[in-house]
Amino acid sequence: MIPFKTVTLCDKHWIDEIVMAEGSRSADYNFGNIYIWDNRYKQLVARTEGRMLTKLRYAGKPTFVFPIGTGPLRPAIEALREYACAHGYEPFCLRGITEEHRALLEQEYPGCFAFSEDTDNADYIYEAEKLATYSGKALHGKKNHCNRFEAENDWRFVPLTRELIPGCLDMLDVWSEENAERLEKSIVYEHTAIVRAFAAFEKLGLEGGVLYANDRIVGFTLGELACEDTFDVHFEKAEGSLNGAYPMTCRELTRMLMAKHPQLRYINREDDMGIEALRRSKESYKPAYLLKKYTATWSVI
């Protein structure tokens, strides 16, 4: 039986190794996301050869994640199927399936899985260069907002450090109160995840930045590399009433990351959780593409 265990900071080394070997731009697999969202998804992990096996709770039900990594796929899938059968988890499902994963499953198990698209969980992938410049007609409005912000404020954007976290938390409290009605229950889980991210900021290897306007924190953002050429932005918060605060926070983080990681090509700003306002916001930054996700359900009787 699979020796599943609760995720701790001690697991970062081996999980990072598998994630980088996988090389996916998906936000679902990097260690930071697994760790900080533990309160919501209760993820358990195990290692089998070069792959990571993951069990979690989604919508109140136990399910599994595609076993990322290297090495033979079938032994990992069979181990998960056996575990699911032994615990009565029927039907057997895998979540977080990318197009690449879908092709691998269909190759290894032709006709055995039925795939349904999880539209609310698709990741928005952007070209880093465009977010760093807001070049082109489609992003002209973002550039104008930034120009106005720069003209109206004495501003600076600095790397996120431990010393700045208390100020970010103060801003987060205000932001959460102002957006509580709009985001309903999801805001509670996100607030917990942000606090957890800040608490282990250095150990998680997160990177981020803080936007100031007139010596006041008006935005912060943080995330981590999903793979060699893609940075995954876990959180981005800004003062919505301050014109340009959001596009400035996004632009300045991207510029900082590109200077630090010359190989960076894409920014993953994660999914919209099915929230219409968040969907419109992410679409307004003009993604290069949506990284589609599927649920694979065992369909052989």
N, C-alpha and C positions, 0 to 999 in steps of 0.2 A: 504494500500500500504506500502511496505517496507520503513522504514525511513533511507535510505542509507545516509552516511556521509563520508566526506573526512577523511582519517586517520591522526591523530595527536598523539603526544607523550602521551597525556592524555589517549589514548586508550590502552596503553601497558598493564596495569594491567589486564583488563578483557580478552584481547586477549591472553595473556600469560596463563591465567587460562584455557581457552578453548583449547589452543594448547597442554598444558601438559596433559589435560584430554584425548585428542585425542591419544597421545602417538605415533605419526607417525614419522618415520625417514625421511620423505620427507622434502625437502628444501622449499617447496612451502608455508608453512603456518606460520612459526615463524614470530614474529612481526618485527624483524629487517629487514628481507627481504622485507616484505610488505612496510615498511616505506621508506627504502633507494632507492627502485626501483620505487617510486611513479611517478617520472618524465616520466618513460617509460610506465607504465601500468595503471596509473590513477585509482588506486583501491579505491573503495568505500566499506564500511563495515556497517553491522548492526548486532545486537544481537537479537536472538529470542530464548527464554528459554535458553537451554544450548548449542546452536549452533551459529556459526558465518556464516553470509551470506555475500558473496563477489561478487561484480561486477567489472569487469576490461575491459580494451581494449587490445586485442591481435591481432596483424597483422592489426591494424586499425579498428577492429570490436568489438562491445560490446559482452561480454560473461560472464559466471559465473563460480564459483569454487565450488567444492563439499563442502557442508555445514558441516564442521568438528565440533566435540564436542560430547556431550552426549544428551540423550533424544530421543524422537521419530524422525525418519528421514522424514517420509512422510509430516508432516506439513511444514517443511523447504523447501522441494522440491516443494510442491504445491505453497508456497508463491513465490518462484522464477519463477515457470512456469506462474503464474498469472501476475507477474510483466513483464516478457518477452512478454507475449501476449498483455498486455496493451500498451507496447511501440513498438510493431511491430518487436521484435527481433526474427526472425524466420530463421532457426529452432532453437528450444531451445537447448542450448549446455552447458555442464559442462566440465571444464578442470581440470587437475591435479588429475585425477582419478587413484588411486593405485589399486592393485589387491584386497585389502580388500574393498575398496570403490565399486569396480565393483561388488563384490559378494553381498554387501548390496543392491545396486541398482537392481540387478537381482532378489534378494529375494523379495524386496518391489514392484518392477515393472517388473514382468517377461515378457520378449519379447518386452518391450516398448522402450528400448534404443539400439542403434547400437554403438558399441565401435570400435574406431580406435586407434592404438598405435602411440604415439608421440615419435618416436625413438630419436629425437634430444633433448628431455627434460628428458630422463632417468637420475636419479642420480647415481653417482658412489659411492658405499658404500665399505669402507675398514675396515679391522680389525685393531684396534688401536695398538695392540701389534706388528703387523708386520711393521706398519709405524714407530713405535718407535725404531725398531731394524734392519729393513731391513733383517730379517733372511730368510734363504732359498735360493735355487739356483736361483729362478726367480727374486729375488731382489738383487742378488749379485752385479750387476752393480751399483745400487744406493749406496750400501755400499762402493764400491770402490771410487765412486765420492766423498762421504763424507770423506773418509780417505784422499784423495788427498787434499780436501779443508782444512781439519784440519792441514795437514802437511805444506801447503803452506801459510797459513794465521794465523795471530794473531786474533782470532775470539771470539765472545761472542754472546749469544742470550738472550735477556732481555724482560720482559713483556712490552707490549705496554702501554704507559701512554700519557697523554695530552701533556707533554713536548716534546715527541718524534715525535708528529704528523707533525710539520712543516718540519722536515727532511724527513719523509716518503712522504710528498707531493712533495718535491723537487725531490725525486727519482721517484715518479709516473710521473711527468712531462717528465722526460727524457725517462722513459719506454714507455710512450704513444707516444712520437715522434718516437721512434725507431720501434714501432709496428703498427703505424697508417695504413700503407698500407696493412699489413697482415690482420688486424682485421676490416678494413673499418668502417662502421657506428656503429657497436656494441661497439667500443671502446669509443665513445662519451657518450653513455648511461652509460657504466661501470664507466667511469671517474666521471661522475656526481654522481653516486651511492656511490662511494668511498668517495668523498668529503662530501656527505650528512651523511655517516656513521661516518666519523671523527668528523663532526660538533656536532653530538649528541652522541658521543662515550660513555660517562658515563651514560646518561639517557637511552640509548638503552641496557645497560648492556652487551656490547660486550666485548669479550676477544681476545687478540692477542699477537703477539710478533714481535720483530725486530732483524734482523740478522746483525751483524757488522763484517767487515773484515778490519783489520788494521785501526780501528777507523772511518770507513766509512760505512754508511748504504747501504747494498747490498740486503736486502730483508725485506719484512714485510708481515704479514698475520693477518686476524681477522675473527671472526665469533661468533656464539652463540650456546647454546644447542638447538637441535631440539626436543629432548625428553630426558628422564632420562639417557639413555645409549648411546646417539649419539650426537656428536658435528658437527655442520654444518659450514664448512669453506666457508665464503662468498667470500673472496678475498685472493689471494696469489700472490705476485709480487716479482720477484728477478732479479738480473742482469744476463741475459741469457748468456753473454759472459764470465762470471766467473764460471769456472768449479765447479760444486757441490753446487752452491748457492741455486738452487731450492730444491734438495733433502734434504739439510741441513735445510732449512726453514720449510719444511714439517715435518721432523723428530723431530726437536727441539720443534715445537709447540705441536706435539703429546705427547712428553715426559712431557712438562709443564702441559698439560691438564690432563694427566693420574695421575700426582702427585696431582693435585688440585681436580680432580673428580674421586675418586677410583672406582665408578660404571661405568665409561666410557668403552664401548666395541667397538664402531664403530665411524669412521670418514666419514662424508658425504662431498665429494669434489664437489658436485653439477654436473650439466650437462655439455655437451660439445658444446651446441648451434649449433650443426651441422657443427662445424668448424673442418676440418680433422686434422689439426696440434694439436688442443686441444684434440681431441679424442685419437690420438696416445699417447699424453703425459699422459692422465688419464689412459689409458690402460697399460702403462709401469709401473705403480705403483701396478698393479695386484689387481683389486678390488675383494672383496669377492663375490659381486653380483651387478647387476644393478637393481635399484628400478624403475620398469617400470611405465610409466604414459600413460593414455589414455584420449581421448576426448569422452564423452558420448553424443550422439545426439538423441533427441526424434524422434522416427521413426514411431509412430502411427499416422495415418491420420484420 
